[in-house]
Amino acid sequence: MAWIRLFCVLAVIGTVSADGTVDVGQRVDCFPDPGFSQDACKARGCVYDSNYDSNHPTVPMCYFPASNGYTITDQSVKTNTTTATLSFASGATANPFGTNFQQLQFTSTQLGHALKVSIRPVGVSRYVPPVPIAEPFIRSPESLNVEIANNTGGFSFRVVRESNNIRLWDTSIGGLHFADQYIQIATYLPTDKIYGFGENIHQSINHDFTKYTTWGMFARDQPPNSANGEGENLYGVHPFYLGLEEDGKAHGVFIFNSNPQDVTTGPAPHLVYRIIGGQLDIYYLPGPTPENVIRQYHEIIGRPFLPAYWALGFQLCRYGYTGVDEVRDTVARLKAAGIPQDVQFADIDYMERYKDFTYDHDKWGQWPNFTDYLHSQGQRVFLIFDPAIQADYDTFKRGIEQNVSWIEWPRDDLVMRNIQDQYPLAKNTKIMLGVVWPDKHVGFPDFLDPTNITTNWWADEFKPVMVAPVTSPGVNAVHVYLPTDADWYSLFDTYYGNYMDAGAGFFAAPWTSISPTFLRAGYILPRQAPALTTVAARANHFELVIGSKIDASTGTGSASGEMYWDDGEAWIELDGIEKHEFFHFKFDFKHDQNMAILKITAEKMILNVTLPTLDNIEIFGFQYAPDRNHMYINGEHAAVNTMTYSESTHILNITSPGLIDLNMGTVTLKLMNKQYNGDVSDNASGKGLVSVICMLVLSLLML
């Protein structure tokens, strides 16, 4: 990989010409805001390029000098920690959006094999999101190191993969600025295979580094526009990306900051990250596989909680319903078409003039009654609320009376009194009033209020309210890549249960069938027949689909899996899963030329929930003809209503009402093959069996 390291060095050294100009592919934009002109550019002390190239219109014509930024004035290296004091370089280009802090504190901390870098002003308190972030010992076969330097007179740092010296970050591109309301950092990247950031519309999952593109992140609630949505920010903010390096190793970068922000990707490849507040806390994750990166990311930010069973059902949400009649007709059409639905949303259309905790008694007058109807059908109703409370109605008044905390202006001189004085409840306060959906100005509750007064008030306001991948149209086939390191079976109507060749291929996807779906060999999938609601589906019998992983050298097969099942309703506190009441079963399947054995082990049982029976077992890749007269459950002979086997497709299907009562706990099923005449006791087992242990919480998936 010496040529890669050489390229990295050349990419850094060869960017600046004798006259101070920077290569068009490696620039840090000095004028990302509107109003660009040559005079305005030079007034900022930046470099102006008059050679506009119409073939490359995104190239910044006004950009920072490469030597711009801070210098190291002091540093200290201790075990697992490197610190440095940075001073703003004399004569450096000023921050275009504020005065840079004169001194910054740089700190790098080893988190096991991962790395955290923090940059903050010296002696100044900065906002850090009040969100619990863990800093565990991250384990990986790869390690990351940090290197700091005063290259070309300016501070820079590099995050280096120890095994091959690849620089995951290299800030020697320049452009570091840190003012109160404008922070900027730029870096070279080792690859243009970058996935993440957002939430934005992309034409491809991979970011396009052939041009300069700026992506906003502000949770702006901007509806998706795939035709012309490049750069716009949508609903979420995710300052995290995964990079896939030239040798196939993967790394992750997570920037912990909640301020409005954007990122610009450029052809070097490089990126420029900008925020308007807080500080820089950057986590570098070593991978080296994409799966490792995501696992490491969740070790830091935490894992998602387990949703209620019904939340896995189909949920319908849209903005723009004209009234309750349209919602009622929509639900009826779904039911008539046999489309399952568990949840119906109502967006803010239902409100009276978009005021929280109200509903329009004209077009939505029957909404409470329709909500009751949906509940009677086992369905849920979600109402959308916006945290913007109009400043002259009862909810706002109750908030003032209860001393609720509101987002406020930091100083009296910033308060727009001509607006504030229109509302007696807000007069003489510093409450920040804005314009959102309601007709008049609104205040924004401060949900980070440590006293919980605000949260309790908000919850109280709900009490009087009646709360109730084919991706293109017209196609009948999809192109699918099945990873070649595994075997696969079809779970959709076409070729159901058949072994599928790995690799790329086209699969039929008619609208009358589910989308092409595949089961990886070696896995056991618990399932239930669907119904119009998950409430009804929970009463259906269980089925097991077993995708046998075949060992061609021995003619044996194996698969394993797990099932989690609770009451489908109870709230589980974070880190409270072990105290929660639930069933937990492990499934282990083996078969050879003599017999098949399915072992169901009850790891945990509860008393207040009765499970449906397991009535159907379907096995893909079953290599031998079974003997239906010799099937045993816990050593006792078991009669079978229906058993079918295809020697061409190798699919075995066993169906019998009440076949296995999972409420009994641990169960062993044995099925002899026709040519076998040996012992069928519980101590008998096949030879040369392979057991593939997999961890799947598959009660969450209902087919």
N, C-alpha and C positions, 0 to 999 in steps of 0.2 A: 504493500500500500504506500510505498515511498513516493510514487508519483502523485498520490492524493495530497500528501503532506506538502510536497513541493508546490502543487497548485494553490493550496491554501496560502502559503507564504507569498507566492507571486501575486495572488489576488489582492493581498493587503499592500504589498510594496508598490505594485505598479498602478495604483489608482490616481496618483497626483502628478501632474506635469509640472514643468519648471515654473510656469506662470501661475501656479496655484489652482488651475482648473481641475475638476474631478471628472473621471470617466462618466459618460452618460448613464451607465448601468449601475453606478454605485453612489448615487447622490442621496443626501438627506435634505428634504425640502425645507427651505427657510420661509416659504410663503404658502402654507397649506390653507390659509383663509382667503376669502374673496378680496378683490381690490388690488390685484397684482399689477405692478408697473415697474419699469426699470428704476425710476427714481425711488419708489417705495422700497424696492429691494436693496438698493445701495444705502438707503437711510437706515436699514437694519444692520448694515455692515456685512452683508452677505455677497456672494459671488453671483454676478449676472451673466447669463449666456444668451447672446443675441441670435445664435444660430438655431432658430426654431426649425424642427424637422416635422413636417406634416405627416410623415409615415410613422412617427413615434410621438404622438401628441401628448402622451402622459409624462414624458421626461421633464423633471423640474427645471425651469430656466432660472430659478433663483434658489440657491442652495448654500448650506453652511460650508465654510472651509473645513478641510479635513483635520486641521490641528485644533479646531475649536473645542473648548471644554475646560475641565478641571485638571489640576496636577496634584501628585502625592506630596504631602509635606511631612507625613509621619506614618509609620506602620509598625505592626506588631504581629508576630506569628506564634501561636500557642497550639497545643494539641487540639486538633479538630476545629480551630478557630483562627481566622486571619482578619485583622482589623487595619484600617488605614484612614487617616484624616486627609480629606481632599480640599484644596483651596481653589477658588475660581481663578483661572489663569489670567494673568495681567495682559491686557490688550486683546483678550478673546472676544469674539462676537457676542454681543449682549443677547439675553433672552428676549425674543420679540413680544412676549406677552407677560412681562413682569420683570422684577429685579431678582436675579439669581441669589440664593443664599450663598454667603461668602465661604462657608465651610460645611462640608458634608461628612458624615460618618459612613464608611463602607465596612460591612461585616459579612464574612462568609463563614458558614457553619456546616460541618459534615453531619449529615443525618444518616449514619451508617454508610451505605454506598451511594446515597443521594447527597444533594447539596442545596443549601439555602443561601441566597445573597440578599442582603438588606442595604438600602441606601436611604439615609434620612438626614435632615439638617442637624447640626451640632447644637445642643441646648434648646431645641424647639420641639414642643409637643405636636405631633401630627395625628390626624384621624386614622384609626385602624378599624376596619369593620368589626363590630362586636359579635363575631361569629366564631364558635370554637373550632380552632384549627389544630390538629395534632401534629407533632413533630417527632414521629417515632423513628426507631432505628430501621431504616429501609434496607432490606436484604436483597442482594443481587449478585450474580457472578461477575458483574461489571462494576467498576468504581469510577467516580468523577472527581476531578481535582480542579482547583481554581488557581490561576496565575494572574498577578497584577503587575503593571508596568507603566512607565512614563514614556511610551513610544512617541516619537516626533514631538516631544515636549508636552504631551497631553496624557492624562490618565486613561487607561483602558484595562479591562479584565477579560480573561478567557476562561471558559468552562471546557475542560478537556477530558475526553474519554481515555482513561489510563491505558487500556489494552492496545490502542492503535494511534493515540495522540490526535484523534479527530477533534476539532474545535466545534463544540455544539453552539457556543456563543463566542463572539469575538467583537468587542465594542471599539476596536481601533478604527472603525469607520468614522468615529467622531459623533458630534451632535448631542452630547450629554448636557442637559439643562435642568435646573431644579429651582423654580420660583414657587411662590405660595400657591398660585393657581395655574401653573403650567409646568409640567414635568415631562421630559422627553429623554428617551434612551434609544439608541440604534445599535444594531449588531449585524455582522455577517453571519450567514447560516451555512451549514455544511451540505445542504441539500435543498432542492426545490420541491421535494415530496413532503409538503406540509399539510396537515389535516387538522381543522379545528377553528377556534375563535368563533365569534358570532354572538347573537343569532342573525345570519344574513342569508340572502338568496345566492346560490352558486349555480353555475352551469355544469360544474363538475365538483366532485368531493374534494379533489386535490386543488389547492390554491394555484392560480395562474401567475407565474413569476416572469412571464414574457413582457410584462408592462408594469407600470406603477399603478397600484390600486389601493384606495383607502377604504377601510371597513369601519363603520361606526358601531359602537356598542353602548347603548343607552336605555335598553328596555323601553323603546319608544311606543310600542303598540302600533307599529306601522304594518298594515296588512301586506302579505307577501305579493310581490309583483315579479314573477319569473320572466316576463317579457322585457322589462326594463328596470330591474331592481338592484343592479350591481352597486354595492357599497352601502345601501340603506340598512338601517338597523330595525329589527323586528321586535320580538317579545322578550327575549332573554339576553343575559350578558354572561358570556363564558370565556374569560381570558385564559384559555388553556389550548395548547396545540400538541399534536403528536407528529414527530418528524421521523421519516424513514430514510436512513442513510444509504450511501452507495453500496455498502457491503451487506445490506439487509438488516443491520441492527436498527433498533428503534429507540427513541428517547422522548421524553415529555417535558414541557415547560408550563408551569402554572404561575400566573401573576396575581397575587392576592390584593385586590384593590376594587372598591365598589363605586368609585367616582365615574362620571362620564368619561369615556375613553375612546380612542380609535387606534387602529394599527394599519400601517402602510406596508405592503409587500413590494419589493423591487427586484430587478433582474440580476443582481450580483451573484447569488441571491442574498437578499438582506431584508430586514424589516425595521420599521421605526414605530415605536410604541409611545403614545401620548396620553396623558391623563391630566385632569385639572384639579387634583387635590390628593391628600393623603401622602403616602410614601411608597417606595418600591420594595416589595417583599416578593422575591422570585424563587420558586422551587424548581430544581432541575432533577429529573428522574431518569435513571440509567437504563431502564428496560432490562434486557436487550430485545425482548420481543414486544410487539404491540400489546399482547395480553398482559405482560409484566408491567408495562407502563400504566395501563388502566388500573391494574390492581394497586400499584404504588400510589397512583393519584387518589384512589379511594381510601388508602391508609391515612392520607393527610386530611382530606375533606370530609371523611366519614362515609358510611354506606347508607343507601336508601332504606327506609323502613319497609316492612312487608305490607302491601296493600290489602284491604279487605277483599274477599273472594268476589263480591259483586262488582268491584271496581275493575275487574278484568273483563267484564262484559262490554258490549258496544255502547258507546256514549255519543250522543248526537248534540253538537253545539254549533250555533251560527249566530251572527249578528244580522239584524234586519227583519225579524219576524214582525208582521204588521199587527198582530194581536193573538189572543188565545185561540181563535178559530183556526188560524194557520198552523199553530203548533198542534192542535187536536187533529187536523187533517193529516199532518206529517206523520204523527205517531200511528194513525189508522192505516196509512199507506204502507208503512213498514210492517205492521202486523199482518195485513192482507197479503203481502209479498213473502211472508214467512221469514223476514229478516229479524234476527234476535236484537233486542234493545233492552238495556238495563237502566240507562240514565238519559234523561232529557234535560238539557240546559235551557235557561232563559237568560239572554244577554240583557244589557241595560235598557232595551226597548220596553221592558215591562214597567219601568219606573214612571212615576209622575214627574215629568220634566227632568228626568235623570237625577232625581234626588234619592239618595240612599235610604233604605228602609221604608219606601213607599211603593205603591203600584197604581197604575193608571186604571181608574174605576170605569172608564169608558170602554176602550178596546180590550182591556184585560180584566174586566169586571168578574168574569167567571173563572179567573185563574185559581183562586183558592179551591173551588169545587173540582176543577180539573186536576189539581194537585192531589186531592183526596182520591180521585179515581185512579191516578197512576200508582199511588201507594197501595190501593186495593189490588192492583195487578202485580204487585211485587216489584215495582219499578221505583227508581229514585228520581228526585228533582233537584237540580242545582240552580241557584240564583247567583248571578255575578254581581259583585259590589265593587265600586271604585273608592279608594281612600281619599275622597274629595268631598267635603261636607259644606253645602251651601251656607253662607254666613248669616242667614236670617230666618232659619226655621227651627222647629223644636229640637231636633237632634243636636244642632250646634249649641242651642241654648242650654240643653242638659249638660253638654260637655263643658261649657263655661262654668256652670253652677257646680259641677263636680271637680273642678280644678284639673281638667284633663290637660295633658301636655300636647302642644301643637308645634309644628315646625315654625320657627321664628326667624326674623331678621337678626343678625348678630349685633347690630348697633341701631340706635334710635334714628340716626341721620339717614339710614337706608330705607326706613319705612315710608311708603308712599301714602301720606296722610290724606291726599285727595281721594284715594280709594278707601282707606281705612275708615274715614269719617262717614262714609255712606251707610255703615252698618253699626248701629249702636252697640251690639254685642262685641264687636271687635275694636271699637274706638278706644284710644289710649292704650292699646296693646302693641306688641311687636309681632303679632301673628302674621305670617306670610300668606297673603291672599293672592290667588291666581285664578285663571280662567281655564276650565276644562270642559266637562259636558253640561253641567247645569246652566241655567240661564244667567245666573249671577255669580259673583266671585265666591271662591271656596277656600276653606282652610284645610290643611293636611295634618291629620293626627300623627303624633310622634309615637310610633309603636315600639320604639326602643326605650321608652320611659321606664326606668328601673323600678318605679314604685308600683307598676302594674295597674295604676288608676286608669290609664288610657285603654289598656287591653280590656279591663273589666267593663268600662263604659261601652266600648265597641260591642262586646258580647251581649250586654244587656239590651242594646238597641235591636238585636235580632229577635228577641222574644215575642213581640207582637206580630211578627211577619209570618205568613203562611209559607213555610219553607218546604216547600215540597222537598306480493307488491307488485301487481300490474299497475304501472304508473302513467300509461298513456291511453287515451281513448281509442277504441276501434281496432285494437290489436288482438290477435288470437294466438300468439306465441310469444315467448320471452326467451332471451338469451341468458343462460345460467352457467356459472362456473362452480363445479363441485370440487373442493380441495382433494388433491390426489393422495394425500397422506391418510385417507380414510376410505371406508366402503359405505355405500349409500343404498337405501331402499326408497321407493316411491310411496308417498302417503296421500297423493291426490288421485282423482278418478282414473286418469290415464296411467296404465302400468301399475295399478295399485299393488303394493307388496312386492313388486319385482326388484331385483338387483339392478342398480343403475351404474353405468360407466362413469367414473370420475373424469374430471376435466371440463372443458367448455362444450356447450351444446344448446340446441333450441328445444323447448318443451311446449307442447300445446297448452294454451291457457284460454279456453272458451269461457264466455261469461256465465255459462250454466254450471261451471265447476269451481271449486276453490282454486286459488292460485297454486302453482306448482310448489309442493312441499315435500321435504325429504327427511328420512330418519337415518341418522348415522348408526352404522353397525356397532354393536357393543353396548347399546343403550336400551333401557326399558322405559316405555312411556305409559304412565297411567292416564286414563281419559274417561270421560262420560259423554253420553249422547247429548247434543245441544238441545236447548229449548228456547222459548221466546224471552225468558229471563233466567238469570243464574239462580234465582230462588227455586224455580222449577227444575232447573238442570241438576241442582244438588241432590234431588230426590232420585235421579236416575241411577241405575246400577253402574258399578265400576267395570272398566275393561282394561286389559293390559295389552299393549302392542310391544312385542319383543323383536328387536332387530339383532339377530344372531351374528356375531363376528366369527367368521369361519377361519380356522387354521387348516389350510389346504394340506399341510404335511401330515396331519393326524386325523383329519376328517371330523374334528370336534368343533363345537361352537359354544359361545358364551355371551352373556350380556348382564348388565346390572343397572340399578337405578334406585331412586328413592321417592317417597311420597310424603308430603306434609299436608295435614288436614286439621282445621280447627272449626269453630262455629261460624266462621265467615263474617263475624260482626265485631268481635271484641277489639278494642284499641290496644295496640302493643307499644309500650313505651320503648324509646331508644335504649338499647342494651338490655331490654327486658324479656327477650325471647325465651331464655331458659326458665323463667318463672311463669311463662304463658302456658295455658292449657291447650294441648294439641296432640294429635296422633302423629307418629313418625314411624314409617315402615321402610325397611330396606328390602330390595328384591335382588335375588341372585339366581341366574339361570345358567345351566350347563347341559350339553347333550353330546352323546357320542353314538357309536353304532349299536349300543345296547339299550340305552335309556336316556330320558330327559328328566332333569330335576329342577323344579322351581322352588326355591326357599324364600319364604316371606317372613322376615324377622321383625317383630314388633319392638322397636327401640323405646317407644313411649306410648302409653295408652291413657285415656281419660274416661270418666264415667258419665259425664253429663251430655254426651253426644253419641247418637247411634249411627253407625256407618251403614250405607247401602251395601248390598252383597256384591262380590266380584263374580259376574256371570259370564264373562267372555275373556278368553285368552287367545291372542292371535300371534303366531310366531312366523317371522320372515326368515328364510334361509335354513329351514329345517331339512336336514339331509337324508332322513331315513323314514320309511313308512311306519306310522305308529299303529299300535294294537289297542283299539278302543276298549277292548274287554279287559285290559290290564292297566287301569289307572287307579292310583291310590292317593288318598289324602290322609296325612298323619298315620300311615300304615294300614288304613281301612280302605277296602275296595269302594270305588266311587262310580256310580252310574253316570252316563253322559247322554244328554238328549241329542246333541248334534256334534259330530266330529267330521270335518272334511279335510282332505289333504290332496294337494296337487303335486305329482312327481315332476311336472314341467316347470312350475313356478316355485316349488318348494315352500308353499304357504300352508301352514297348519292352523285350522280354526277350531277351537273348542268352545261350545256354548251350552250352558245348562243353567236354568234359573236357580239361584241360591248355591252356585257351585262352591264358593268359598265365603265363609262368614268371617270377615276381617275383625269383627268384634271379639273373636276367639283369641286374637293375638297371633303368635307365631304359628305358621302353617308350612308344611312341606308337601308338595305335590310331585308324584313320580309317575311317569308314563313310559311303559315298555315299548320297544320296537318289535316288529313282528317276528324277527329272527332270533329274539332273545328268549332264553328259557331259564335264566339263573335266578339268584336270590333277589327278592324285592324288599328286604327289610330296610330299616332306616340306616343300617350301617353300610349298605351297598352303595357303590359310587362308580362312575366311569373312570377310565384311565386316560392319562394324558390330557386332562382338561385344563383349559385356560380361563382364568377369571379376570375380567376387565372391570376394575373398580371405578365407578364414575359417581360424581356428586351432582344430582339434578334435583332441584326442588320443583317437581313437575306437576304438583297439584295446581300450580299457578297457570298451567296451560290446559285449556279445554278445547278439544277438537270436535 
